Amino acid sequence: MRNDNVIKFRNVSVSYENRLILDDISFELDTGEFTFLIGHTGVGKSSFLKLIYRDVLPDYGDVHVAGYNVPRLNRRKVPYLRRKLGIVFQDFQLLPDRNVYENVAFAMEVTSAKRRFIKQRVLEVLSMVGLSHKRMNMPDDLSGGEQQRVVIARALVNEPRIMLADEPTGNLDPEASTSIMELFQKINDQGMAVLMVTHNYDMVKKFQHRTLKLEDGKLQEIEPMLL
């Protein structure tokens, strides 16, 4: 894998229950690139992401992520791969019994980071997502947009190389969605690669990044303004 590729698929195929979901897919994501992945429900977008963090293995083909040959990766090393990835889902999956600070810190605690460094880094990312003033709040005290910002902070805290987002604005109103997209844009502007699955075509048109459509097992690049 070339140094500027953080993700590379080569001739990847995946089937599920005898149905071919991904058919001979080749794909590259470079350092600092922002790419949207779109497609109808059930076409395989989630499977596409799961290949990256090794929750699904390909039937055929090669998957390289952040220097790792993913299908050949020893199970014991999978956590090291996943530390290279920041993952944001549609449903926030915050720990309800921990406050904002503790939710973000937890992602570092499981890596055995030192407490002093955890505090410094958590406050840094909470400042980046605009939530320093709510670090002691519980998740239920926050709006949907604020909860998603906590999730993004948690995804950033271990300094990943790649941000994966699966419908990150799916549960948000238009104003909150725009705010979250602007935050992802800020993250990308700082040099992090972003791969985002979305049905929000208005946002795809507004932010004008490379857009790939998954349909009938195939991946094709399309012009956002033609959506």
C-alpha positions as CSV (number, residue, x, y, z in Angstrom):
1,M,0.0,0.0,0.0
2,R,1.4,3.4,-1.0
3,N,2.1,5.8,1.8
4,D,-0.7,8.2,0.7
5,N,-3.4,5.4,0.9
6,V,-4.9,4.9,4.3
7,I,-7.5,2.5,2.9
8,K,-7.1,0.3,-0.2
9,F,-9.5,-2.4,-1.4
10,R,-8.4,-4.5,-4.4
11,N,-11.0,-6.8,-6.1
12,V,-13.0,-7.3,-2.9
13,S,-16.1,-9.5,-3.0
14,V,-18.5,-10.2,0.0
15,S,-21.5,-12.4,0.0
16,Y,-24.2,-12.9,2.7
17,E,-26.7,-15.8,2.8
18,N,-25.7,-16.7,-0.8
19,R,-26.3,-13.2,-2.0
20,L,-23.4,-11.2,-3.5
21,I,-23.3,-7.9,-1.7
22,L,-20.0,-6.5,-2.9
23,D,-18.8,-7.6,-6.3
24,D,-15.1,-7.2,-7.2
25,I,-14.8,-3.8,-5.6
26,S,-11.6,-1.7,-5.8
27,F,-11.3,1.5,-3.8
28,E,-8.7,3.8,-2.3
29,L,-8.9,6.6,0.3
30,D,-5.9,8.9,0.6
31,T,-4.6,10.8,3.6
32,G,-6.7,13.9,4.0
33,E,-9.4,12.9,1.6
34,F,-13.1,13.2,2.3
35,T,-15.4,10.7,0.5
36,F,-19.2,10.2,0.7
37,L,-20.6,6.7,0.2
38,I,-24.2,6.6,-0.8
39,G,-26.7,3.9,-1.9
40,H,-30.1,2.5,-1.0
41,T,-30.8,0.6,2.2
42,G,-29.5,-2.9,2.1
43,V,-27.0,-2.5,-0.7
44,G,-24.0,-3.2,1.5
45,K,-22.7,0.1,2.8
46,S,-22.4,-1.2,6.4
47,S,-20.6,-4.3,5.1
48,F,-18.3,-2.0,3.3
49,L,-17.4,-0.2,6.5
50,K,-17.2,-3.5,8.5
51,L,-14.5,-4.7,6.1
52,I,-12.4,-1.7,7.2
53,Y,-12.6,-2.4,11.0
54,R,-12.5,-6.2,10.5
55,D,-16.0,-7.0,11.5
56,V,-16.5,-8.7,8.1
57,L,-13.9,-10.6,6.1
58,P,-13.9,-10.6,2.3
59,D,-14.7,-13.8,0.4
60,Y,-12.1,-12.6,-2.1
61,G,-9.7,-9.7,-2.5
62,D,-7.3,-7.6,-0.4
63,V,-8.1,-5.0,2.2
64,H,-5.4,-2.8,3.6
65,V,-6.1,-0.2,6.3
66,A,-3.6,2.1,7.9
67,G,-0.7,-0.2,7.1
68,Y,-2.5,-3.4,8.1
69,N,-3.4,-6.3,5.8
70,V,-6.8,-6.7,7.4
71,P,-7.9,-10.2,6.3
72,R,-4.5,-11.6,7.4
73,L,-4.5,-9.7,10.7
74,N,-4.1,-11.8,13.8
75,R,-7.2,-11.4,16.1
76,R,-5.0,-10.3,18.9
77,K,-3.9,-7.3,16.8
78,V,-7.4,-6.2,15.7
79,P,-7.6,-3.7,18.6
80,Y,-4.4,-2.0,17.3
81,L,-6.1,-1.6,13.9
82,R,-9.2,-0.2,15.4
83,R,-7.2,2.4,17.3
84,K,-6.3,3.8,13.9
85,L,-10.0,4.4,13.2
86,G,-12.4,6.8,14.7
87,I,-15.9,5.4,14.2
88,V,-19.2,7.4,14.5
89,F,-22.6,5.7,14.2
90,Q,-26.1,7.0,13.8
91,D,-27.2,5.8,17.3
92,F,-24.9,7.5,19.8
93,Q,-24.1,4.5,22.0
94,L,-23.0,6.7,24.9
95,L,-22.6,5.2,28.4
96,P,-25.7,6.5,30.2
97,D,-24.2,6.3,33.7
98,R,-21.1,8.4,32.8
99,N,-20.8,12.1,32.2
100,V,-19.4,13.6,29.0
101,Y,-15.9,13.7,30.2
102,E,-16.0,10.1,31.4
103,N,-17.6,8.9,28.2
104,V,-14.7,10.3,26.2
105,A,-12.0,9.3,28.7
106,F,-13.3,5.7,28.6
107,A,-11.9,5.2,25.1
108,M,-8.4,6.0,26.4
109,E,-8.7,4.1,29.6
110,V,-9.1,0.8,27.7
111,T,-5.8,1.5,26.1
112,S,-4.1,1.9,29.5
113,A,-3.1,5.5,28.8
114,K,-1.8,7.4,31.7
115,R,-4.3,9.4,33.7
116,R,-2.5,12.8,33.3
117,F,-2.4,12.3,29.5
118,I,-6.1,11.2,29.4
119,K,-7.2,14.4,31.1
120,Q,-5.1,16.6,28.8
121,R,-6.3,14.9,25.6
122,V,-10.0,14.6,26.6
123,L,-10.2,18.3,27.4
124,E,-8.5,19.0,24.1
125,V,-11.0,17.1,22.0
126,L,-14.0,18.4,24.0
127,S,-12.7,21.9,23.2
128,M,-12.5,21.0,19.5
129,V,-16.1,19.8,19.4
130,G,-17.3,22.8,21.4
131,L,-18.4,20.9,24.6
132,S,-15.8,21.9,27.2
133,H,-18.6,23.7,29.2
134,K,-20.7,20.5,29.3
135,R,-18.0,18.0,30.3
136,M,-19.8,17.2,33.6
137,N,-23.2,16.8,32.0
138,M,-24.9,13.4,31.6
139,P,-25.9,12.2,28.1
140,D,-29.6,12.6,28.9
141,D,-29.0,16.3,29.6
142,L,-27.7,16.9,26.0
143,S,-29.5,17.5,22.7
144,G,-29.1,15.0,19.9
145,G,-26.5,17.2,18.2
146,E,-24.5,17.6,21.4
147,Q,-24.6,13.8,22.0
148,Q,-23.2,13.3,18.5
149,R,-20.4,15.8,19.3
150,V,-19.5,13.7,22.3
151,V,-19.4,10.6,20.1
152,I,-17.1,12.5,17.6
153,A,-14.9,13.6,20.5
154,R,-14.7,9.9,21.7
155,A,-13.8,8.9,18.2
156,L,-11.0,11.5,18.0
157,V,-9.5,11.0,21.4
158,N,-7.0,8.3,20.4
159,E,-5.7,10.3,17.5
160,P,-6.9,8.0,14.6
161,R,-5.7,8.3,11.1
162,I,-9.2,7.7,9.6
163,M,-12.7,8.8,10.6
164,L,-15.5,6.5,9.6
165,A,-19.1,7.8,9.9
166,D,-22.2,5.7,9.4
167,E,-25.2,8.0,8.9
168,P,-23.9,10.5,11.6
169,T,-26.8,12.9,10.9
170,G,-29.5,10.3,10.6
171,N,-31.2,11.1,14.0
172,L,-30.7,14.9,13.9
173,D,-32.7,17.8,12.7
174,P,-31.4,19.9,9.7
175,E,-29.7,22.6,11.9
176,A,-27.9,20.0,14.0
177,S,-27.0,18.0,10.9
178,T,-25.4,21.1,9.3
179,S,-23.4,21.7,12.6
180,I,-22.2,18.1,12.7
181,M,-21.2,18.2,9.0
182,E,-19.2,21.4,9.6
183,L,-17.4,19.7,12.4
184,F,-16.5,16.8,10.1
185,Q,-15.3,19.3,7.6
186,K,-13.1,20.9,10.3
187,I,-11.6,17.5,11.2
188,N,-10.9,16.8,7.5
189,D,-9.3,20.3,7.1
190,Q,-6.8,19.3,9.8
191,G,-5.6,16.4,7.6
192,M,-7.7,13.4,8.7
193,A,-9.2,11.1,6.1
194,V,-13.0,10.9,6.3
195,L,-15.3,8.2,4.8
196,M,-19.0,8.9,5.5
197,V,-22.0,6.8,4.7
198,T,-25.1,9.0,4.3
199,H,-28.6,9.3,2.9
200,N,-28.5,13.0,3.4
201,Y,-28.1,14.1,-0.2
202,D,-28.6,17.8,0.6
203,M,-25.5,17.6,2.7
204,V,-23.6,15.8,-0.1
205,K,-24.6,18.5,-2.5
206,K,-23.6,21.3,-0.1
207,F,-20.2,20.0,0.9
208,Q,-19.2,18.8,-2.5
209,H,-16.7,16.0,-1.8
210,R,-15.9,12.9,-3.9
211,T,-19.1,10.8,-3.9
212,L,-19.3,7.1,-4.5
213,K,-22.5,5.2,-5.1
214,L,-22.9,1.5,-4.2
215,E,-25.5,-0.3,-6.3
216,D,-25.9,-3.9,-7.4
217,G,-22.6,-4.8,-5.8
218,K,-20.7,-2.3,-7.8
219,L,-19.1,1.1,-6.8
220,Q,-19.2,4.1,-9.1
221,E,-18.2,7.7,-8.7
222,I,-20.9,10.2,-9.4
223,E,-21.3,14.0,-9.5
224,P,-22.9,15.2,-6.2
225,M,-25.0,17.9,-8.0
226,L,-26.7,15.1,-10.1
227,L,-28.3,13.5,-7.0
